[in-house]
Amino acid sequence: MDEIFETWLRRQHDEARALSDTSDVLSLAAETGAAAPRRFIARFASPTMVLDGSAVRRADGFAVLFQFPRDHLRSACDPGQLVHLLGPANTFHPNVAPPFICIGRVAPATGLCELIYQVHEILTFQKLTPREDDALNRDACAWARRHMNLFPLSTAPLRRRTADFSIDEMPVPASPEPRHA
């Protein structure tokens, strides 16, 4: 493997692992046995929509495979090679036709964290263009346009917010003298 690509992959793994470690909704697994993994599975504990028979309902969680082709640093790749929906198989979104997720054009060297954020925003309906001429799933697009009041499904951040504060010890005031009548 190309040394530059290998170094880039290790950095992607480190950055995405740090994101996962500070997230309440993301867990990340990298392919095993590789010093510089090219494949990652992201599991999101975030809501999305599914088609259950003829009913559209909310589902808790989804999983996505990210895999980087060897020429990812040099050329734009087909998003269908890069991002794959693993589940739920009945995900119902204008940008989804399982296992495909339309994330738009992907520039060369687009990083894993950027892709994770993008997919999360799409599947939680934070990013939604309800134009049927631009939809991968036209039925989901028509449904979404009629139900815009339901979105976004979640605005929970991927990265847990941290608070940096300290509490200084305060002196305890002396008790007042008792009053005698």
NORSUL-V241383 format. One record per residue. RES is the residue in one small letter. D_CENTER is the distance of its C-alpha to the mean C-alpha in Angstrom with 1 decimal. Layout:
# NORSUL-V241383
res->RES d_center->D_CENTER
res->RES d_center->D_CENTER
This chain:
# NORSUL-V241383
res->m d_center->27.9
res->d d_center->28.1
res->e d_center->28.2
res->i d_center->26.2
res->f d_center->23.4
res->e d_center->23.6
res->t d_center->23.4
res->w d_center->20.4
res->l d_center->18.6
res->r d_center->19.6
res->r d_center->18.3
res->q d_center->14.8
res->h d_center->15.0
res->d d_center->16.3
res->e d_center->13.9
res->a d_center->10.8
res->r d_center->13.0
res->a d_center->13.8
res->l d_center->10.3
res->s d_center->10.0
res->d d_center->13.6
res->t d_center->13.0
res->s d_center->10.2
res->d d_center->11.3
res->v d_center->8.3
res->l d_center->7.0
res->s d_center->9.7
res->l d_center->10.3
res->a d_center->13.5
res->a d_center->15.4
res->e d_center->18.3
res->t d_center->21.4
res->g d_center->24.6
res->a d_center->23.4
res->a d_center->24.1
res->a d_center->21.4
res->p d_center->18.9
res->r d_center->17.8
res->r d_center->15.6
res->f d_center->12.5
res->i d_center->11.0
res->a d_center->7.6
res->r d_center->8.3
res->f d_center->6.4
res->a d_center->9.4
res->s d_center->8.5
res->p d_center->10.9
res->t d_center->11.3
res->m d_center->14.7
res->v d_center->17.0
res->l d_center->20.5
res->d d_center->22.9
res->g d_center->26.2
res->s d_center->27.0
res->a d_center->24.9
res->v d_center->21.5
res->r d_center->19.8
res->r d_center->16.8
res->a d_center->15.1
res->d d_center->13.4
res->g d_center->10.5
res->f d_center->9.3
res->a d_center->9.3
res->v d_center->8.8
res->l d_center->11.3
res->f d_center->11.3
res->q d_center->15.0
res->f d_center->16.8
res->p d_center->20.3
res->r d_center->23.1
res->d d_center->23.7
res->h d_center->20.2
res->l d_center->21.8
res->r d_center->24.6
res->s d_center->23.6
res->a d_center->21.1
res->c d_center->19.9
res->d d_center->19.3
res->p d_center->15.5
res->g d_center->16.7
res->q d_center->17.7
res->l d_center->14.5
res->v d_center->11.7
res->h d_center->12.8
res->l d_center->11.7
res->l d_center->13.4
res->g d_center->13.5
res->p d_center->14.6
res->a d_center->17.1
res->n d_center->18.1
res->t d_center->14.9
res->f d_center->16.4
res->h d_center->14.9
res->p d_center->16.8
res->n d_center->14.5
res->v d_center->14.5
res->a d_center->17.6
res->p d_center->16.5
res->p d_center->15.9
res->f d_center->15.3
res->i d_center->12.5
res->c d_center->14.0
res->i d_center->12.0
res->g d_center->15.4
res->r d_center->17.3
res->v d_center->16.0
res->a d_center->18.3
res->p d_center->19.8
res->a d_center->18.2
res->t d_center->14.8
res->g d_center->12.9
res->l d_center->10.2
res->c d_center->8.4
res->e d_center->8.9
res->l d_center->7.6
res->i d_center->4.3
res->y d_center->4.4
res->q d_center->6.3
res->v d_center->5.0
res->h d_center->2.9
res->e d_center->6.4
res->i d_center->8.2
res->l d_center->7.9
res->t d_center->8.6
res->f d_center->11.3
res->q d_center->10.9
res->k d_center->11.7
res->l d_center->14.7
res->t d_center->17.9
res->p d_center->20.3
res->r d_center->22.7
res->e d_center->23.9
res->d d_center->25.3
res->d d_center->21.8
res->a d_center->20.1
res->l d_center->19.3
res->n d_center->20.1
res->r d_center->23.0
res->d d_center->23.5
res->a d_center->20.0
res->c d_center->20.6
res->a d_center->23.9
res->w d_center->22.7
res->a d_center->19.9
res->r d_center->22.6
res->r d_center->24.8
res->h d_center->22.3
res->m d_center->20.7
res->n d_center->21.7
res->l d_center->19.0
res->f d_center->16.1
res->p d_center->13.7
res->l d_center->13.0
res->s d_center->11.3
res->t d_center->11.4
res->a d_center->10.6
res->p d_center->9.2
res->l d_center->6.7
res->r d_center->10.0
res->r d_center->13.0
res->r d_center->15.8
res->t d_center->19.0
res->a d_center->22.4
res->d d_center->25.2
res->f d_center->28.5
res->s d_center->31.8
res->i d_center->34.5
res->d d_center->38.0
res->e d_center->40.8
res->m d_center->43.1
res->p d_center->46.8
res->v d_center->48.0
res->p d_center->50.7
res->a d_center->54.1
res->s d_center->55.3
res->p d_center->57.8
res->e d_center->61.4
res->p d_center->62.5
res->r d_center->64.9
res->h d_center->68.3
res->a d_center->70.1
